[in-house]
């Protein structure tokens, strides 16, 4: 059995191939190559996301054991070493930030559960920093927000034009229709980000174990930026809502 890994910020995806009967796979992760480490998952699938690893790069050594219906365990697979990626919020320098990257919606407008006031409070959409930035960004699947696309505007001043990274940390998203976040800078589109499915609680709960956070960090090319005033537009043109933790533009290390 050969393991493969795909790293992200705060997670590592493992995948493997297996033929034949199996009751489940047992996945072990260790921070040392010399010990099997702890059981992190039992699954019937041939893939596993090791999640909630935090914003700093972490390295693990993985092995997978196959368990049949009688409880017989295979020898461990060959070991695979993999490292998660480091967030630009750790490695970079902030240019402009809304909120705190702390896995809660605290400090954002209407947080943690006031989304019904969104339309009355932001009739033309948020325009930061002239307006506050609400914790919940509705999508066209949300009747309570008019069943239409919604755009949020984030303005900031740039003293020197260079490549930046936009960090969008979410505390949660809708569980079945998370939708796509369309990002443009000064009217240049630079990313279409399919959001990860969440746990749905983030519309009414600002923090805690019932949420499923996710991290989006995308490059903003210097060609889309200007000296002085800039504006990044966040548009949700498909799916339902997502709930913010914090947003910021950073100079990468
Ligand atoms: Ca936060």
py3Dmol code that shows the C-alpha trace and the ligand (Angstrom):
import py3Dmol

protein = """\
ATOM      1  CA  UNK A   1       0.000   0.000   0.000  1.00  0.00           C
ATOM      2  CA  UNK A   2       1.473   3.335  -1.057  1.00  0.00           C
ATOM      3  CA  UNK A   3       0.393   6.517   0.714  1.00  0.00           C
ATOM      4  CA  UNK A   4       0.313   9.937  -0.882  1.00  0.00           C
ATOM      5  CA  UNK A   5      -0.216  13.326   0.754  1.00  0.00           C
ATOM      6  CA  UNK A   6      -1.513  16.743  -0.280  1.00  0.00           C
ATOM      7  CA  UNK A   7      -0.758  19.545   2.195  1.00  0.00           C
ATOM      8  CA  UNK A   8      -2.812  22.626   2.998  1.00  0.00           C
ATOM      9  CA  UNK A   9      -2.855  25.301   5.668  1.00  0.00           C
ATOM     10  CA  UNK A  10      -3.952  23.526   8.819  1.00  0.00           C
ATOM     11  CA  UNK A  11      -4.466  20.132   7.163  1.00  0.00           C
ATOM     12  CA  UNK A  12      -2.860  17.206   5.340  1.00  0.00           C
ATOM     13  CA  UNK A  13      -4.870  14.993   2.980  1.00  0.00           C
ATOM     14  CA  UNK A  14      -3.780  11.354   2.815  1.00  0.00           C
ATOM     15  CA  UNK A  15      -4.836   8.902   0.117  1.00  0.00           C
ATOM     16  CA  UNK A  16      -3.966   5.305  -0.704  1.00  0.00           C
ATOM     17  CA  UNK A  17      -5.079   2.465  -2.952  1.00  0.00           C
ATOM     18  CA  UNK A  18      -6.288  -0.879  -1.691  1.00  0.00           C
ATOM     19  CA  UNK A  19      -7.763  -3.934  -3.410  1.00  0.00           C
ATOM     20  CA  UNK A  20      -9.584  -6.693  -1.613  1.00  0.00           C
ATOM     21  CA  UNK A  21     -11.858  -6.976   1.373  1.00  0.00           C
ATOM     22  CA  UNK A  22     -11.374  -4.719   4.331  1.00  0.00           C
ATOM     23  CA  UNK A  23     -13.388  -3.788   7.385  1.00  0.00           C
ATOM     24  CA  UNK A  24     -11.613  -0.498   7.905  1.00  0.00           C
ATOM     25  CA  UNK A  25      -8.294   1.306   7.734  1.00  0.00           C
ATOM     26  CA  UNK A  26      -6.553   2.549  10.865  1.00  0.00           C
ATOM     27  CA  UNK A  27      -4.426   5.679  10.362  1.00  0.00           C
ATOM     28  CA  UNK A  28      -1.544   6.421  12.713  1.00  0.00           C
ATOM     29  CA  UNK A  29       0.289   9.737  12.957  1.00  0.00           C
ATOM     30  CA  UNK A  30       3.505  10.458  14.806  1.00  0.00           C
ATOM     31  CA  UNK A  31       5.819  13.431  15.095  1.00  0.00           C
ATOM     32  CA  UNK A  32       8.718  10.963  15.058  1.00  0.00           C
ATOM     33  CA  UNK A  33       9.673   8.495  12.302  1.00  0.00           C
ATOM     34  CA  UNK A  34      10.666   5.930  14.916  1.00  0.00           C
ATOM     35  CA  UNK A  35       7.325   5.273  16.592  1.00  0.00           C
ATOM     36  CA  UNK A  36       3.935   4.387  15.145  1.00  0.00           C
ATOM     37  CA  UNK A  37       2.253   7.217  17.010  1.00  0.00           C
ATOM     38  CA  UNK A  38      -1.385   7.631  17.851  1.00  0.00           C
ATOM     39  CA  UNK A  39      -4.460   6.340  16.095  1.00  0.00           C
ATOM     40  CA  UNK A  40      -5.976   9.455  14.474  1.00  0.00           C
ATOM     41  CA  UNK A  41      -8.757   7.844  12.434  1.00  0.00           C
ATOM     42  CA  UNK A  42     -10.593   4.657  11.567  1.00  0.00           C
ATOM     43  CA  UNK A  43     -12.250   4.860   8.163  1.00  0.00           C
ATOM     44  CA  UNK A  44     -13.757   2.680   5.445  1.00  0.00           C
ATOM     45  CA  UNK A  45     -12.561   5.155   2.801  1.00  0.00           C
ATOM     46  CA  UNK A  46      -9.141   5.229   1.117  1.00  0.00           C
ATOM     47  CA  UNK A  47      -8.544   8.844   2.074  1.00  0.00           C
ATOM     48  CA  UNK A  48      -8.342  10.906   5.241  1.00  0.00           C
ATOM     49  CA  UNK A  49      -7.974  14.591   6.081  1.00  0.00           C
ATOM     50  CA  UNK A  50      -5.803  15.226   9.119  1.00  0.00           C
ATOM     51  CA  UNK A  51      -7.338  18.568  10.080  1.00  0.00           C
ATOM     52  CA  UNK A  52      -7.122  21.254  12.751  1.00  0.00           C
ATOM     53  CA  UNK A  53      -3.325  21.317  12.602  1.00  0.00           C
ATOM     54  CA  UNK A  54      -3.105  25.076  13.181  1.00  0.00           C
ATOM     55  CA  UNK A  55      -1.592  27.919  11.125  1.00  0.00           C
ATOM     56  CA  UNK A  56       2.068  26.880  11.554  1.00  0.00           C
ATOM     57  CA  UNK A  57       3.628  24.086   9.482  1.00  0.00           C
ATOM     58  CA  UNK A  58       3.637  20.722  11.264  1.00  0.00           C
ATOM     59  CA  UNK A  59       5.306  17.504  10.145  1.00  0.00           C
ATOM     60  CA  UNK A  60       3.884  14.028  10.687  1.00  0.00           C
ATOM     61  CA  UNK A  61       4.907  10.476   9.853  1.00  0.00           C
ATOM     62  CA  UNK A  62       1.920   8.397   8.754  1.00  0.00           C
ATOM     63  CA  UNK A  63       1.235   4.688   8.560  1.00  0.00           C
ATOM     64  CA  UNK A  64      -1.974   2.895   7.619  1.00  0.00           C
ATOM     65  CA  UNK A  65      -3.003  -0.536   8.920  1.00  0.00           C
ATOM     66  CA  UNK A  66      -5.694  -2.598   7.182  1.00  0.00           C
ATOM     67  CA  UNK A  67      -8.149  -4.390   9.469  1.00  0.00           C
ATOM     68  CA  UNK A  68     -10.363  -7.191   8.101  1.00  0.00           C
ATOM     69  CA  UNK A  69     -13.825  -8.239   9.307  1.00  0.00           C
ATOM     70  CA  UNK A  70     -12.336 -10.775  11.728  1.00  0.00           C
ATOM     71  CA  UNK A  71     -10.171  -8.070  13.276  1.00  0.00           C
ATOM     72  CA  UNK A  72      -6.920  -9.249  11.710  1.00  0.00           C
ATOM     73  CA  UNK A  73      -4.474  -6.395  11.260  1.00  0.00           C
ATOM     74  CA  UNK A  74      -2.078  -6.067   8.347  1.00  0.00           C
ATOM     75  CA  UNK A  75       1.509  -4.997   8.717  1.00  0.00           C
ATOM     76  CA  UNK A  76       1.729  -1.181   8.689  1.00  0.00           C
ATOM     77  CA  UNK A  77       2.117   0.488   5.312  1.00  0.00           C
ATOM     78  CA  UNK A  78       5.453   2.092   4.446  1.00  0.00           C
ATOM     79  CA  UNK A  79       5.792   5.331   6.364  1.00  0.00           C
ATOM     80  CA  UNK A  80       4.980   8.653   4.671  1.00  0.00           C
ATOM     81  CA  UNK A  81       6.342  11.992   5.862  1.00  0.00           C
ATOM     82  CA  UNK A  82       4.200  15.063   5.182  1.00  0.00           C
ATOM     83  CA  UNK A  83       4.039  18.667   6.395  1.00  0.00           C
ATOM     84  CA  UNK A  84       1.148  21.098   6.516  1.00  0.00           C
ATOM     85  CA  UNK A  85       1.674  24.618   5.142  1.00  0.00           C
ATOM     86  CA  UNK A  86       2.243  27.796   7.130  1.00  0.00           C
ATOM     87  CA  UNK A  87      -0.352  30.555   6.991  1.00  0.00           C
ATOM     88  CA  UNK A  88       0.699  33.966   5.705  1.00  0.00           C
ATOM     89  CA  UNK A  89      -0.846  35.334   8.903  1.00  0.00           C
ATOM     90  CA  UNK A  90       2.140  33.726  10.672  1.00  0.00           C
ATOM     91  CA  UNK A  91       4.917  34.149   8.095  1.00  0.00           C
ATOM     92  CA  UNK A  92       3.938  37.458   6.437  1.00  0.00           C
ATOM     93  CA  UNK A  93       3.537  41.107   7.366  1.00  0.00           C
ATOM     94  CA  UNK A  94       0.012  42.564   7.637  1.00  0.00           C
ATOM     95  CA  UNK A  95      -0.984  45.395   5.273  1.00  0.00           C
ATOM     96  CA  UNK A  96      -4.615  45.645   6.431  1.00  0.00           C
ATOM     97  CA  UNK A  97      -6.662  43.309   8.618  1.00  0.00           C
ATOM     98  CA  UNK A  98     -10.321  43.055   9.644  1.00  0.00           C
ATOM     99  CA  UNK A  99     -10.913  41.193  12.902  1.00  0.00           C
ATOM    100  CA  UNK A 100      -8.529  38.792  14.625  1.00  0.00           C
ATOM    101  CA  UNK A 101      -7.370  35.401  13.357  1.00  0.00           C
ATOM    102  CA  UNK A 102      -8.513  33.603  16.487  1.00  0.00           C
ATOM    103  CA  UNK A 103     -11.177  31.091  15.381  1.00  0.00           C
ATOM    104  CA  UNK A 104     -14.063  33.191  16.646  1.00  0.00           C
ATOM    105  CA  UNK A 105     -16.368  35.743  15.014  1.00  0.00           C
ATOM    106  CA  UNK A 106     -16.000  38.097  17.981  1.00  0.00           C
ATOM    107  CA  UNK A 107     -15.473  41.731  17.038  1.00  0.00           C
ATOM    108  CA  UNK A 108     -17.200  41.510  13.633  1.00  0.00           C
ATOM    109  CA  UNK A 109     -20.544  43.287  13.090  1.00  0.00           C
ATOM    110  CA  UNK A 110     -23.702  41.394  14.091  1.00  0.00           C
ATOM    111  CA  UNK A 111     -21.651  38.547  15.633  1.00  0.00           C
ATOM    112  CA  UNK A 112     -22.373  35.966  16.832  1.00  0.00           C
ATOM    113  CA  UNK A 113     -26.015  35.506  15.782  1.00  0.00           C
ATOM    114  CA  UNK A 114     -27.502  38.760  14.449  1.00  0.00           C
ATOM    115  CA  UNK A 115     -27.641  37.859  10.773  1.00  0.00           C
ATOM    116  CA  UNK A 116     -31.370  38.668  10.464  1.00  0.00           C
ATOM    117  CA  UNK A 117     -30.389  42.351  10.771  1.00  0.00           C
ATOM    118  CA  UNK A 118     -28.023  42.102   7.792  1.00  0.00           C
ATOM    119  CA  UNK A 119     -30.307  43.585   5.117  1.00  0.00           C
ATOM    120  CA  UNK A 120     -31.414  46.495   7.308  1.00  0.00           C
ATOM    121  CA  UNK A 121     -27.885  47.280   8.490  1.00  0.00           C
ATOM    122  CA  UNK A 122     -26.087  46.821   5.140  1.00  0.00           C
ATOM    123  CA  UNK A 123     -28.637  47.725   2.422  1.00  0.00           C
ATOM    124  CA  UNK A 124     -25.858  48.424  -0.126  1.00  0.00           C
ATOM    125  CA  UNK A 125     -23.458  45.758   1.123  1.00  0.00           C
ATOM    126  CA  UNK A 126     -20.543  46.275   3.509  1.00  0.00           C
ATOM    127  CA  UNK A 127     -17.821  48.724   2.441  1.00  0.00           C
ATOM    128  CA  UNK A 128     -14.944  48.503   4.912  1.00  0.00           C
ATOM    129  CA  UNK A 129     -13.657  50.666   6.597  1.00  0.00           C
ATOM    130  CA  UNK A 130     -16.484  53.135   5.841  1.00  0.00           C
ATOM    131  CA  UNK A 131     -18.840  50.492   7.237  1.00  0.00           C
ATOM    132  CA  UNK A 132     -18.325  47.613   9.630  1.00  0.00           C
ATOM    133  CA  UNK A 133     -17.687  44.093   8.326  1.00  0.00           C
ATOM    134  CA  UNK A 134     -20.409  41.595   9.292  1.00  0.00           C
ATOM    135  CA  UNK A 135     -19.578  38.089  10.435  1.00  0.00           C
ATOM    136  CA  UNK A 136     -21.952  36.413   7.984  1.00  0.00           C
ATOM    137  CA  UNK A 137     -21.734  36.724   4.179  1.00  0.00           C
ATOM    138  CA  UNK A 138     -25.007  35.599   2.603  1.00  0.00           C
ATOM    139  CA  UNK A 139     -25.334  33.898  -0.763  1.00  0.00           C
ATOM    140  CA  UNK A 140     -28.126  33.669  -3.332  1.00  0.00           C
ATOM    141  CA  UNK A 141     -29.485  30.542  -1.597  1.00  0.00           C
ATOM    142  CA  UNK A 142     -30.392  32.628   1.450  1.00  0.00           C
ATOM    143  CA  UNK A 143     -33.990  33.849   1.323  1.00  0.00           C
ATOM    144  CA  UNK A 144     -33.484  35.940   4.467  1.00  0.00           C
ATOM    145  CA  UNK A 145     -31.016  38.080   2.485  1.00  0.00           C
ATOM    146  CA  UNK A 146     -33.129  38.444  -0.658  1.00  0.00           C
ATOM    147  CA  UNK A 147     -32.013  35.327  -2.614  1.00  0.00           C
ATOM    148  CA  UNK A 148     -29.401  37.300  -4.582  1.00  0.00           C
ATOM    149  CA  UNK A 149     -25.611  37.608  -4.891  1.00  0.00           C
ATOM    150  CA  UNK A 150     -23.951  39.755  -2.220  1.00  0.00           C
ATOM    151  CA  UNK A 151     -20.679  41.670  -2.488  1.00  0.00           C
ATOM    152  CA  UNK A 152     -18.467  42.897   0.361  1.00  0.00           C
ATOM    153  CA  UNK A 153     -15.847  45.604  -0.317  1.00  0.00           C
ATOM    154  CA  UNK A 154     -12.528  45.800   1.531  1.00  0.00           C
ATOM    155  CA  UNK A 155     -10.531  49.013   0.941  1.00  0.00           C
ATOM    156  CA  UNK A 156      -6.944  49.513   1.983  1.00  0.00           C
ATOM    157  CA  UNK A 157      -3.979  51.725   1.166  1.00  0.00           C
ATOM    158  CA  UNK A 158      -0.817  50.291  -0.323  1.00  0.00           C
ATOM    159  CA  UNK A 159       2.407  52.323  -0.032  1.00  0.00           C
ATOM    160  CA  UNK A 160       4.376  50.026  -2.352  1.00  0.00           C
ATOM    161  CA  UNK A 161       2.897  47.842  -5.104  1.00  0.00           C
ATOM    162  CA  UNK A 162       4.024  44.216  -4.836  1.00  0.00           C
ATOM    163  CA  UNK A 163       2.501  40.733  -4.738  1.00  0.00           C
ATOM    164  CA  UNK A 164       0.249  40.220  -1.719  1.00  0.00           C
ATOM    165  CA  UNK A 165      -1.640  37.319  -0.185  1.00  0.00           C
ATOM    166  CA  UNK A 166      -5.280  37.630   0.860  1.00  0.00           C
ATOM    167  CA  UNK A 167      -6.149  35.543   3.925  1.00  0.00           C
ATOM    168  CA  UNK A 168      -9.819  34.695   4.459  1.00  0.00           C
ATOM    169  CA  UNK A 169     -10.368  32.627   7.584  1.00  0.00           C
ATOM    170  CA  UNK A 170     -13.847  31.249   8.144  1.00  0.00           C
ATOM    171  CA  UNK A 171     -15.268  29.884  11.373  1.00  0.00           C
ATOM    172  CA  UNK A 172     -17.873  27.884   9.445  1.00  0.00           C
ATOM    173  CA  UNK A 173     -19.839  27.573   6.205  1.00  0.00           C
ATOM    174  CA  UNK A 174     -23.149  26.095   5.155  1.00  0.00           C
ATOM    175  CA  UNK A 175     -22.956  22.306   5.385  1.00  0.00           C
ATOM    176  CA  UNK A 176     -24.387  21.368   1.973  1.00  0.00           C
ATOM    177  CA  UNK A 177     -24.180  24.435  -0.297  1.00  0.00           C
ATOM    178  CA  UNK A 178     -21.051  26.355   0.752  1.00  0.00           C
ATOM    179  CA  UNK A 179     -20.859  27.982  -2.691  1.00  0.00           C
ATOM    180  CA  UNK A 180     -18.026  29.806  -4.439  1.00  0.00           C
ATOM    181  CA  UNK A 181     -16.287  32.991  -3.284  1.00  0.00           C
ATOM    182  CA  UNK A 182     -15.380  35.229  -6.246  1.00  0.00           C
ATOM    183  CA  UNK A 183     -12.520  37.643  -5.559  1.00  0.00           C
ATOM    184  CA  UNK A 184     -11.560  40.708  -7.564  1.00  0.00           C
ATOM    185  CA  UNK A 185      -9.122  43.545  -6.950  1.00  0.00           C
ATOM    186  CA  UNK A 186      -9.785  46.957  -8.504  1.00  0.00           C
ATOM    187  CA  UNK A 187     -12.075  45.144 -10.983  1.00  0.00           C
ATOM    188  CA  UNK A 188      -9.475  42.510 -11.939  1.00  0.00           C
ATOM    189  CA  UNK A 189     -10.805  39.062 -11.075  1.00  0.00           C
ATOM    190  CA  UNK A 190      -8.053  37.014  -9.401  1.00  0.00           C
ATOM    191  CA  UNK A 191      -9.674  33.947  -7.809  1.00  0.00           C
ATOM    192  CA  UNK A 192     -12.788  31.775  -7.785  1.00  0.00           C
ATOM    193  CA  UNK A 193     -12.648  29.746  -4.567  1.00  0.00           C
ATOM    194  CA  UNK A 194     -15.013  26.811  -3.990  1.00  0.00           C
ATOM    195  CA  UNK A 195     -15.520  26.888  -0.225  1.00  0.00           C
ATOM    196  CA  UNK A 196     -15.317  23.807   1.966  1.00  0.00           C
ATOM    197  CA  UNK A 197     -18.450  22.419   3.504  1.00  0.00           C
ATOM    198  CA  UNK A 198     -18.949  23.504   7.083  1.00  0.00           C
ATOM    199  CA  UNK A 199     -21.149  22.431   9.960  1.00  0.00           C
ATOM    200  CA  UNK A 200     -23.852  25.148   9.509  1.00  0.00           C
ATOM    201  CA  UNK A 201     -23.735  26.304  13.153  1.00  0.00           C
ATOM    202  CA  UNK A 202     -21.636  29.380  12.342  1.00  0.00           C
ATOM    203  CA  UNK A 203     -24.695  31.483  11.522  1.00  0.00           C
ATOM    204  CA  UNK A 204     -25.784  31.393  15.151  1.00  0.00           C
ATOM    205  CA  UNK A 205     -22.704  30.330  17.138  1.00  0.00           C
ATOM    206  CA  UNK A 206     -19.561  32.467  17.086  1.00  0.00           C
ATOM    207  CA  UNK A 207     -17.080  29.884  18.350  1.00  0.00           C
ATOM    208  CA  UNK A 208     -16.791  26.371  19.691  1.00  0.00           C
ATOM    209  CA  UNK A 209     -16.503  22.691  18.789  1.00  0.00           C
ATOM    210  CA  UNK A 210     -19.743  22.539  16.788  1.00  0.00           C
ATOM    211  CA  UNK A 211     -18.147  24.633  14.017  1.00  0.00           C
ATOM    212  CA  UNK A 212     -16.021  23.478  11.073  1.00  0.00           C
ATOM    213  CA  UNK A 213     -13.493  26.255  10.316  1.00  0.00           C
ATOM    214  CA  UNK A 214     -11.628  26.599   7.024  1.00  0.00           C
ATOM    215  CA  UNK A 215      -8.823  28.738   5.678  1.00  0.00           C
ATOM    216  CA  UNK A 216      -8.537  30.385   2.253  1.00  0.00           C
ATOM    217  CA  UNK A 217      -5.261  32.110   1.316  1.00  0.00           C
ATOM    218  CA  UNK A 218      -4.783  33.273  -2.259  1.00  0.00           C
ATOM    219  CA  UNK A 219      -2.219  35.389  -4.080  1.00  0.00           C
ATOM    220  CA  UNK A 220      -3.195  38.908  -5.158  1.00  0.00           C
ATOM    221  CA  UNK A 221      -0.950  39.676  -8.139  1.00  0.00           C
ATOM    222  CA  UNK A 222       0.877  42.998  -8.176  1.00  0.00           C
ATOM    223  CA  UNK A 223      -0.610  43.593 -11.652  1.00  0.00           C
ATOM    224  CA  UNK A 224      -4.054  43.960 -10.024  1.00  0.00           C
ATOM    225  CA  UNK A 225      -2.835  46.407  -7.360  1.00  0.00           C
ATOM    226  CA  UNK A 226      -2.112  50.151  -7.376  1.00  0.00           C
ATOM    227  CA  UNK A 227      -0.071  52.577  -5.379  1.00  0.00           C
ATOM    228  CA  UNK A 228      -2.446  54.151  -2.855  1.00  0.00           C
ATOM    229  CA  UNK A 229      -6.119  53.192  -2.638  1.00  0.00           C
ATOM    230  CA  UNK A 230      -7.123  49.617  -3.479  1.00  0.00           C
ATOM    231  CA  UNK A 231     -10.343  47.642  -3.169  1.00  0.00           C
ATOM    232  CA  UNK A 232     -10.867  43.894  -2.989  1.00  0.00           C
ATOM    233  CA  UNK A 233     -14.438  42.752  -3.671  1.00  0.00           C
ATOM    234  CA  UNK A 234     -15.755  39.502  -2.179  1.00  0.00           C
ATOM    235  CA  UNK A 235     -18.796  38.232  -4.112  1.00  0.00           C
ATOM    236  CA  UNK A 236     -20.932  35.228  -3.229  1.00  0.00           C
ATOM    237  CA  UNK A 237     -22.759  34.429  -6.487  1.00  0.00           C
ATOM    238  CA  UNK A 238     -23.560  30.790  -5.729  1.00  0.00           C
ATOM    239  CA  UNK A 239     -24.558  28.766  -2.695  1.00  0.00           C
ATOM    240  CA  UNK A 240     -25.423  29.857   0.801  1.00  0.00           C
ATOM    241  CA  UNK A 241     -23.545  31.800   3.485  1.00  0.00           C
ATOM    242  CA  UNK A 242     -20.081  31.624   4.998  1.00  0.00           C
ATOM    243  CA  UNK A 243     -19.065  33.032   8.405  1.00  0.00           C
ATOM    244  CA  UNK A 244     -15.881  35.053   8.891  1.00  0.00           C
ATOM    245  CA  UNK A 245     -13.203  34.724  11.519  1.00  0.00           C
ATOM    246  CA  UNK A 246     -10.947  37.441  10.049  1.00  0.00           C
ATOM    247  CA  UNK A 247      -9.771  38.830   6.700  1.00  0.00           C
ATOM    248  CA  UNK A 248      -6.483  40.469   5.797  1.00  0.00           C
ATOM    249  CA  UNK A 249      -3.970  41.298   3.105  1.00  0.00           C
ATOM    250  CA  UNK A 250      -0.356  40.401   3.853  1.00  0.00           C
ATOM    251  CA  UNK A 251       3.073  40.841   2.354  1.00  0.00           C
ATOM    252  CA  UNK A 252       4.422  37.298   2.060  1.00  0.00           C
ATOM    253  CA  UNK A 253       7.779  36.436   3.604  1.00  0.00           C
TER     254      UNK A 253
END
"""
ligand_1 = """\
1
CA
Ca -11.862 36.265 14.696
"""
view = py3Dmol.view(width=600, height=400)
view.addModel(protein, "pdb")
view.setStyle({"model": 0}, {"cartoon": {"style": "trace"}})
view.addModel(ligand_1, "xyz")
view.setStyle({"model": 1}, {"stick": {}})
view.zoomTo()
view.show()
